[in-house]
Amino acid sequence: MPREEPTTAHPFVDSGTYRVREGNSARLLVDGEPAFRRVYEAIEAARASVWVSITFMWPSFVMPDGRGTALDVLARAAARGLDVRLIFWRPDDETASLRTNAFWGAPEHLEQLDAAGTGVSVRWDRAQAGHCQHQKVWMLDAGLPSQVAFMGGINLNPHSLAAPGHAGEGQNHDVYVELAGPCLADVQHDFVQRWNEASERGVPGGTRGERGGEDLPYPTALPACAGTAAVQVQRTVAAGKYTVGRAPVGWRGFDAGAGERTILRQYVVALGAARSAVYLENQYVEVPEIVAALRGALERGVEVVLLLPANPALSSAAYATPERRAFFAARAALDDFPNFTLTGLAGLGGDGKRKPVYVHSKLMLVDDAFALIGSANLHRFSLFGNGESSAAIRSPEHVGAFRRELFEEHIGLGTADLDAAAALREFGRVARENAARLAAGDAAWQGLAFRMRFATYGLSTTGLI
């Protein structure tokens, strides 16, 4: 078990690159349209720089309110004289099937960059074989008093932009967290390390734009305090990915070549410290360590609500090995706990029928006091090999607000007068009632959430499609 810093009821882990920073603000941005509208406002207000880590950028994605494509918006920022730098993931042969919606440097991508102008500078970056550079980070005005950052799971994907309550099939639910304060020195440090050591920087065609060949300096000072939240930037980094262990501001150096698995450790530690309530949204729950930690929380009497995609993408080989069958049996055993509720989301389509909402968010709230929000799925790729980043946040002020906002959307109820455990019980009640309506063919639900069961999860379509 990793050493904790500091010793509290909701501990951070002291196993990665960055320390806990006090004095931050944290604002949850729920779903793509409001999130990208806020990102656009921040770009328009930026005075010096816009740096972005991008995994997927679909050709059909446009910013809200007729602002144009992401490259249109960024090109306008560059034309104002801002330092615009983009790190794009470049899939390898083992992940070639994901190139369709990755901006990996195909001829048509280079044409789009040429049209955007040389002020938009790019470096491409691969992950270890078979994995993904999966971070989604926006860093604006790095090093200035006006700096702000956005972290989370939202890709530049048109399915991220529809309103969940009026779903069409294929729509996503996702989140960003907007951060300000001292923790931004570490968001900046992470971007600089990745930019400076991007795998393709020395490869012909691996950079683009007037600053594509220029490295960045590491931050040397902390931003001013901006709020009351303690925040730790956490990562998954593959061993051997980086070579330069430049110390973060006011902190220790680190073995860059050893890699980092702080996100997995934080999930396990936070679940082990939960006292009354765990609310978790993710695209997958596919690793034994997380299932074991969830079971431990349930055995202690903690209320747990887990939100997953209503119709998961599981291959026909998902149960093929004895090890996987044992894992799925252990996961299905969570259904036996009365304090556990597995849920999905379904919005009301234009035809009056419920349509599945794909849960793409990666978020956990513990006891209305601790949150983990970022890019990492709870599967072996994100937790053991991808490039990922998350913000661990300790703040009753902020985390309670996150829970109330999410529950207002998902179950259509205000829960400001309830503590975390009571709110999760109410979530479960609404989800069970909605599941009964779904089974009866009644689309008149309260909110979007309905109960599912792990025993049949992925084996049926839940009757929605």
C-alpha positions as CSV (number, residue, x, y, z in Angstrom):
1,M,0.0,0.0,0.0
2,P,1.4,3.4,-0.9
3,R,2.3,5.9,1.8
4,E,-0.4,8.6,2.2
5,E,0.0,12.3,2.1
6,P,-1.2,13.8,4.4
7,T,-2.9,11.4,6.8
8,T,-6.6,12.2,6.7
9,A,-9.9,10.4,6.4
10,H,-9.7,10.9,2.6
11,P,-6.1,10.4,1.7
12,F,-4.1,11.2,-1.4
13,V,-1.3,8.8,-2.4
14,D,2.3,9.7,-2.4
15,S,3.4,7.5,-5.3
16,G,3.6,9.7,-8.3
17,T,5.2,12.8,-9.8
18,Y,3.2,15.5,-8.2
19,R,2.4,16.6,-4.6
20,V,-0.9,17.8,-3.1
21,R,-1.5,21.5,-3.7
22,E,-3.8,23.5,-1.4
23,G,-5.8,26.5,-2.4
24,N,-7.5,25.6,-5.7
25,S,-10.9,26.1,-7.4
26,A,-12.6,23.2,-9.1
27,R,-15.7,23.5,-11.3
28,L,-17.5,20.5,-12.8
29,L,-18.6,20.9,-16.4
30,V,-21.3,18.3,-17.2
31,D,-21.6,17.1,-20.8
32,G,-20.0,18.3,-23.9
33,E,-22.0,21.3,-25.0
34,P,-21.6,23.3,-21.8
35,A,-18.1,22.1,-21.4
36,F,-17.0,23.2,-24.9
37,R,-18.9,26.4,-24.6
38,R,-16.8,27.2,-21.5
39,V,-13.6,26.1,-23.2
40,Y,-14.4,28.4,-26.0
41,E,-14.9,31.4,-23.7
42,A,-11.6,30.6,-22.0
43,I,-9.8,30.5,-25.4
44,E,-11.4,33.9,-26.3
45,A,-10.2,35.4,-23.0
46,A,-6.7,33.9,-23.2
47,R,-3.8,36.4,-23.6
48,A,-0.8,34.3,-24.3
49,S,-1.2,30.6,-24.9
50,V,-3.5,27.7,-25.6
51,W,-2.0,24.2,-25.2
52,V,-4.1,21.1,-25.8
53,S,-3.6,17.3,-25.5
54,I,-6.0,15.6,-27.9
55,T,-6.7,11.9,-28.3
56,F,-9.6,11.9,-30.8
57,M,-10.8,14.7,-33.0
58,W,-13.6,13.6,-35.3
59,P,-13.8,15.2,-38.7
60,S,-17.5,16.0,-38.0
61,F,-16.9,17.8,-34.7
62,V,-17.7,21.5,-34.5
63,M,-17.7,23.8,-31.4
64,P,-21.1,24.9,-30.0
65,D,-23.0,27.9,-31.3
66,G,-21.6,27.9,-34.8
67,R,-18.0,28.6,-33.8
68,G,-16.6,26.3,-36.4
69,T,-14.3,23.3,-36.0
70,A,-11.8,23.1,-33.2
71,L,-9.0,23.9,-35.7
72,D,-11.0,27.0,-36.8
73,V,-11.2,28.2,-33.2
74,L,-7.5,27.5,-32.5
75,A,-6.4,29.1,-35.8
76,R,-8.2,32.3,-34.8
77,A,-6.4,32.2,-31.4
78,A,-3.1,31.8,-33.2
79,A,-3.9,34.7,-35.5
80,R,-4.3,36.9,-32.4
81,G,-0.7,36.1,-31.6
82,L,-1.3,33.3,-29.0
83,D,1.1,30.4,-28.7
84,V,-1.1,27.5,-29.8
85,R,0.4,24.0,-29.3
86,L,-1.4,20.7,-29.8
87,I,-0.2,17.2,-28.9
88,F,-2.0,14.6,-31.0
89,W,-1.9,10.8,-30.4
90,R,-0.5,8.8,-33.3
91,P,-1.8,5.2,-33.2
92,D,0.7,2.4,-34.0
93,D,0.0,-0.7,-36.1
94,E,-1.6,-2.5,-33.1
95,T,-4.1,0.4,-32.6
96,A,-4.6,1.2,-36.3
97,S,-8.3,0.5,-36.1
98,L,-8.6,3.7,-34.0
99,R,-7.1,6.0,-36.7
100,T,-10.5,6.8,-38.1
101,N,-11.2,9.5,-35.5
102,A,-7.6,10.2,-34.5
103,F,-5.8,13.2,-36.0
104,W,-2.7,11.2,-36.6
105,G,-1.0,13.1,-39.5
106,A,-2.7,11.6,-42.6
107,P,-2.5,13.8,-45.7
108,E,-5.9,15.2,-45.2
109,H,-4.9,16.2,-41.6
110,L,-1.8,18.0,-42.9
111,E,-4.0,19.9,-45.4
112,Q,-6.3,21.0,-42.6
113,L,-3.2,22.2,-40.6
114,D,-1.9,24.1,-43.6
115,A,-5.3,25.8,-43.9
116,A,-5.1,26.7,-40.2
117,G,-1.8,28.5,-40.7
118,T,1.7,28.0,-39.2
119,G,0.7,29.6,-35.9
120,V,-0.9,26.3,-34.9
121,S,2.0,24.1,-33.8
122,V,1.7,20.4,-33.5
123,R,3.7,17.4,-32.1
124,W,2.5,13.8,-32.6
125,D,3.1,11.3,-29.8
126,R,2.8,7.5,-29.7
127,A,2.1,5.3,-26.6
128,Q,3.7,2.0,-25.8
129,A,2.8,-0.7,-28.3
130,G,-1.0,-1.4,-28.3
131,H,-1.8,1.5,-26.0
132,C,-3.1,5.0,-26.3
133,Q,-2.0,8.5,-25.4
134,H,-5.4,9.1,-23.8
135,Q,-5.1,12.5,-22.0
136,K,-7.6,15.3,-22.7
137,V,-6.2,18.5,-21.3
138,W,-6.6,22.2,-22.2
139,M,-4.1,24.5,-20.6
140,L,-4.6,28.3,-21.2
141,D,-2.2,31.1,-20.4
142,A,0.3,28.8,-18.7
143,G,2.4,30.7,-16.1
144,L,0.2,33.8,-16.1
145,P,-2.2,35.0,-13.4
146,S,-5.1,34.3,-15.9
147,Q,-4.2,30.6,-16.4
148,V,-6.9,28.0,-16.3
149,A,-7.0,24.3,-17.2
150,F,-9.6,21.7,-18.2
151,M,-9.2,18.0,-17.6
152,G,-11.5,15.0,-18.1
153,G,-12.8,12.5,-20.6
154,I,-14.5,14.6,-23.3
155,N,-13.2,14.0,-26.8
156,L,-13.7,16.3,-29.8
157,N,-16.7,14.1,-30.8
158,P,-20.0,15.2,-32.1
159,H,-21.8,12.7,-29.9
160,S,-20.6,14.7,-26.9
161,L,-22.7,17.7,-27.8
162,A,-26.4,16.5,-27.6
163,A,-28.4,17.1,-24.4
164,P,-28.7,13.8,-22.4
165,G,-32.4,14.4,-21.5
166,H,-33.4,14.4,-25.2
167,A,-31.1,11.6,-26.4
168,G,-30.6,10.3,-29.8
169,E,-28.8,7.0,-30.0
170,G,-25.1,7.2,-29.8
171,Q,-25.0,10.2,-27.5
172,N,-22.4,10.5,-24.7
173,H,-22.5,11.7,-21.1
174,D,-19.1,13.0,-20.1
175,V,-17.4,15.6,-17.8
176,Y,-14.5,18.1,-17.6
177,V,-13.3,19.7,-14.4
178,E,-12.1,23.3,-14.7
179,L,-9.2,24.1,-12.4
180,A,-7.4,27.2,-11.2
181,G,-4.8,27.7,-8.5
182,P,-1.4,26.2,-7.5
183,C,-2.2,22.8,-9.0
184,L,-1.9,24.3,-12.5
185,A,1.9,24.3,-12.1
186,D,1.7,20.5,-12.3
187,V,-0.8,20.5,-15.2
188,Q,1.7,22.7,-17.0
189,H,4.7,20.5,-15.9
190,D,2.9,17.4,-17.3
191,F,2.2,19.1,-20.7
192,V,5.8,20.4,-21.0
193,Q,7.2,16.9,-20.2
194,R,4.9,15.3,-22.8
195,W,5.6,18.0,-25.4
196,N,9.4,18.0,-25.0
197,E,9.6,14.2,-25.1
198,A,6.9,13.5,-27.7
199,S,7.9,10.3,-29.5
200,E,7.6,11.8,-33.0
201,R,9.5,15.0,-32.5
202,G,12.6,13.8,-34.3
203,V,10.7,11.8,-37.0
204,P,10.1,13.4,-40.4
205,G,6.6,14.7,-40.3
206,G,6.4,14.4,-36.6
207,T,6.0,18.1,-35.9
208,R,4.2,21.0,-37.6
209,G,4.0,24.8,-37.4
210,E,6.4,27.5,-36.5
211,R,6.9,26.3,-32.9
212,G,6.6,22.6,-33.6
213,G,10.4,22.2,-33.3
214,E,10.7,24.3,-30.1
215,D,10.8,22.8,-26.6
216,L,9.1,24.4,-23.7
217,P,10.5,25.5,-20.3
218,Y,9.3,23.8,-17.2
219,P,7.3,26.0,-14.7
220,T,9.3,27.6,-11.9
221,A,6.6,29.2,-9.7
222,L,3.2,28.3,-8.3
223,P,0.1,30.2,-9.3
224,A,-1.7,32.2,-6.6
225,C,-4.4,30.5,-4.5
226,A,-7.8,30.5,-6.1
227,G,-10.1,28.5,-3.8
228,T,-10.3,26.0,-1.0
229,A,-9.7,22.7,-2.7
230,A,-6.7,20.5,-2.2
231,V,-5.8,19.0,-5.6
232,Q,-3.2,16.4,-6.8
233,V,-2.5,15.8,-10.4
234,Q,-2.1,12.1,-11.0
235,R,-1.1,10.0,-14.0
236,T,-0.6,6.7,-15.7
237,V,2.7,6.8,-17.6
238,A,4.3,3.7,-19.1
239,A,7.8,2.7,-18.0
240,G,10.4,4.0,-20.4
241,K,8.1,6.7,-21.9
242,Y,10.1,9.6,-20.4
243,T,13.7,10.2,-19.5
244,V,13.8,13.6,-17.9
245,G,12.7,13.7,-14.2
246,R,12.6,17.5,-13.8
247,A,11.3,18.2,-10.3
248,P,7.9,19.9,-10.1
249,V,7.8,23.3,-8.4
250,G,8.8,23.0,-4.7
251,W,8.8,19.2,-4.9
252,R,11.2,16.3,-5.4
253,G,12.7,14.9,-8.6
254,F,11.5,11.5,-9.8
255,D,12.6,8.5,-11.8
256,A,11.0,9.4,-15.1
257,G,11.9,6.1,-16.7
258,A,10.0,4.1,-14.0
259,G,6.6,5.1,-15.2
260,E,3.6,5.9,-12.9
261,R,0.4,4.2,-11.9
262,T,-0.9,6.7,-9.4
263,I,-4.5,6.8,-10.7
264,L,-5.0,3.1,-10.0
265,R,-3.5,3.5,-6.5
266,Q,-5.7,6.5,-5.8
267,Y,-8.9,4.6,-6.7
268,V,-8.0,1.7,-4.4
269,V,-7.0,3.9,-1.5
270,A,-10.0,6.2,-1.9
271,L,-12.4,3.2,-2.0
272,G,-10.7,1.7,1.0
273,A,-11.1,5.0,3.0
274,A,-14.8,5.6,2.0
275,R,-17.0,5.9,5.1
276,S,-20.6,6.2,3.8
277,A,-21.0,6.8,0.1
278,V,-19.3,6.1,-3.3
279,Y,-20.6,7.4,-6.5
280,L,-18.7,6.2,-9.6
281,E,-19.1,6.9,-13.3
282,N,-16.9,5.1,-15.9
283,Q,-16.9,3.6,-19.3
284,Y,-15.7,0.3,-17.9
285,V,-15.1,-1.6,-14.7
286,E,-12.8,-4.4,-15.9
287,V,-10.0,-4.9,-13.4
288,P,-10.0,-7.1,-10.3
289,E,-8.4,-4.5,-8.0
290,I,-11.3,-2.1,-8.5
291,V,-14.0,-4.8,-8.0
292,A,-12.2,-6.0,-4.8
293,A,-12.1,-2.5,-3.5
294,L,-15.8,-2.0,-4.3
295,R,-16.7,-5.2,-2.5
296,G,-14.6,-4.1,0.6
297,A,-16.6,-0.8,0.7
298,L,-19.9,-2.6,0.4
299,E,-19.0,-5.0,3.2
300,R,-18.3,-2.0,5.4
301,G,-21.9,-0.8,4.7
302,V,-20.9,2.0,2.3
303,E,-23.7,3.0,-0.2
304,V,-22.3,2.5,-3.7
305,V,-23.9,3.7,-7.0
306,L,-22.0,2.7,-10.2
307,L,-23.0,4.3,-13.5
308,L,-21.9,2.5,-16.7
309,P,-22.9,2.6,-20.4
310,A,-26.4,1.1,-20.8
311,N,-25.2,-1.0,-23.8
312,P,-21.5,-1.8,-23.3
313,A,-19.2,-2.8,-26.1
314,L,-18.1,-6.2,-25.0
315,S,-16.5,-8.6,-27.5
316,S,-17.8,-12.2,-27.9
317,A,-14.6,-13.4,-26.3
318,A,-15.2,-11.5,-23.1
319,Y,-15.9,-14.7,-21.1
320,A,-13.5,-16.9,-23.0
321,T,-10.9,-17.7,-20.4
322,P,-11.3,-19.1,-16.9
323,E,-9.6,-16.0,-15.4
324,R,-12.2,-13.7,-17.1
325,R,-15.1,-15.9,-16.1
326,A,-13.9,-15.8,-12.5
327,F,-13.6,-12.0,-12.7
328,F,-17.1,-11.6,-14.1
329,A,-18.5,-13.8,-11.4
330,A,-16.8,-11.7,-8.7
331,R,-18.2,-8.6,-10.3
332,A,-21.7,-10.0,-10.6
333,A,-21.5,-10.9,-6.9
334,L,-21.7,-7.1,-6.2
335,D,-25.4,-7.4,-7.1
336,D,-26.0,-9.3,-3.9
337,F,-25.4,-6.3,-1.7
338,P,-28.5,-4.3,-0.9
339,N,-26.3,-1.1,-0.7
340,F,-25.1,-1.5,-4.3
341,T,-26.9,-0.2,-7.4
342,L,-25.6,-0.6,-10.9
343,T,-27.2,1.9,-13.3
344,G,-27.3,3.2,-16.9
345,L,-28.7,6.2,-18.5
346,A,-31.4,6.5,-21.2
347,G,-32.8,9.7,-22.6
348,L,-36.1,10.3,-24.3
349,G,-35.9,10.2,-28.1
350,G,-38.0,12.1,-30.6
351,D,-40.1,9.0,-31.2
352,G,-41.1,8.9,-27.6
353,K,-38.9,5.9,-26.8
354,R,-36.0,5.7,-24.4
355,K,-32.5,5.7,-26.1
356,P,-29.3,4.6,-24.4
357,V,-26.8,7.4,-23.4
358,Y,-23.3,6.2,-23.6
359,V,-21.4,6.9,-20.4
360,H,-17.9,8.1,-21.3
361,S,-17.1,10.0,-18.1
362,K,-14.4,8.9,-15.6
363,L,-15.4,10.2,-12.2
364,M,-15.6,9.1,-8.6
365,L,-17.1,10.9,-5.6
366,V,-16.5,9.7,-2.1
367,D,-18.5,10.9,1.0
368,D,-19.2,14.3,-0.6
369,A,-15.5,15.1,0.3
370,F,-13.2,13.5,-2.3
371,A,-13.3,13.3,-6.1
372,L,-11.2,11.8,-8.8
373,I,-11.9,13.2,-12.3
374,G,-9.9,12.5,-15.5
375,S,-9.3,10.5,-18.6
376,A,-8.7,7.0,-17.2
377,N,-11.1,4.2,-17.7
378,L,-11.2,1.4,-15.2
379,H,-9.6,-1.2,-17.5
380,R,-6.1,-2.5,-17.8
381,F,-5.1,-0.2,-20.7
382,S,-5.9,3.1,-18.8
383,L,-4.6,1.9,-15.4
384,F,-1.4,0.1,-16.5
385,G,-0.2,1.4,-19.9
386,N,-1.9,4.3,-21.6
387,G,-1.0,7.9,-21.1
388,E,-3.6,9.3,-18.7
389,S,-4.1,12.2,-16.3
390,S,-6.6,12.9,-13.5
391,A,-7.2,15.4,-10.8
392,A,-7.8,14.1,-7.3
393,I,-9.8,16.7,-5.3
394,R,-10.4,16.9,-1.6
395,S,-13.0,19.5,-0.7
396,P,-16.5,19.1,0.8
397,E,-17.5,22.4,-0.7
398,H,-16.7,21.4,-4.2
399,V,-17.5,17.6,-4.2
400,G,-20.9,18.1,-2.7
401,A,-21.7,20.5,-5.4
402,F,-20.5,18.0,-8.0
403,R,-22.9,15.3,-6.6
404,R,-25.9,17.6,-6.5
405,E,-25.4,18.8,-10.2
406,L,-25.0,15.2,-11.5
407,F,-28.0,13.9,-9.6
408,E,-30.2,16.7,-10.8
409,E,-29.5,15.5,-14.3
410,H,-29.5,11.8,-13.8
411,I,-32.5,11.3,-11.5
412,G,-34.3,14.7,-11.9
413,L,-34.2,15.5,-8.2
414,G,-32.6,18.1,-6.1
415,T,-30.6,16.5,-3.3
416,A,-29.2,19.5,-1.5
417,D,-31.1,18.6,1.7
418,L,-29.6,15.1,1.8
419,D,-26.3,13.8,2.9
420,A,-24.2,11.7,0.5
421,A,-25.5,8.3,1.6
422,A,-29.1,9.4,1.7
423,A,-28.7,10.9,-1.8
424,L,-27.3,7.6,-3.2
425,R,-30.2,5.7,-1.6
426,E,-32.6,8.1,-3.4
427,F,-30.7,7.6,-6.6
428,G,-31.1,3.8,-6.2
429,R,-34.8,4.2,-5.5
430,V,-35.4,6.2,-8.7
431,A,-33.3,3.9,-10.8
432,R,-35.2,0.8,-9.6
433,E,-38.6,2.5,-10.4
434,N,-37.3,3.5,-13.8
435,A,-36.1,-0.1,-14.5
436,A,-39.6,-1.3,-13.7
437,R,-41.1,1.2,-16.1
438,L,-38.6,0.1,-18.8
439,A,-39.6,-3.5,-18.3
440,A,-43.3,-2.5,-18.7
441,G,-42.6,-0.5,-21.8
442,D,-43.4,2.8,-20.1
443,A,-41.0,5.7,-21.2
444,A,-42.4,8.2,-18.7
445,W,-39.4,8.2,-16.3
446,Q,-38.1,10.5,-13.7
447,G,-34.7,11.6,-14.9
448,L,-32.5,9.3,-17.0
449,A,-31.1,6.6,-14.7
450,F,-32.3,3.0,-14.5
451,R,-31.1,0.0,-12.6
452,M,-29.1,-2.8,-14.3
453,R,-27.5,-5.9,-12.9
454,F,-24.0,-7.2,-13.4
455,A,-25.3,-10.8,-13.7
456,T,-26.7,-9.9,-17.2
457,Y,-24.6,-6.8,-18.0
458,G,-23.3,-7.0,-21.6
459,L,-25.4,-10.1,-22.3
460,S,-28.5,-8.3,-23.3
461,T,-29.4,-4.9,-24.7
462,T,-31.5,-3.9,-21.6
463,G,-34.5,-3.6,-23.9
464,L,-33.6,-0.2,-25.2
465,I,-32.6,-1.1,-28.7
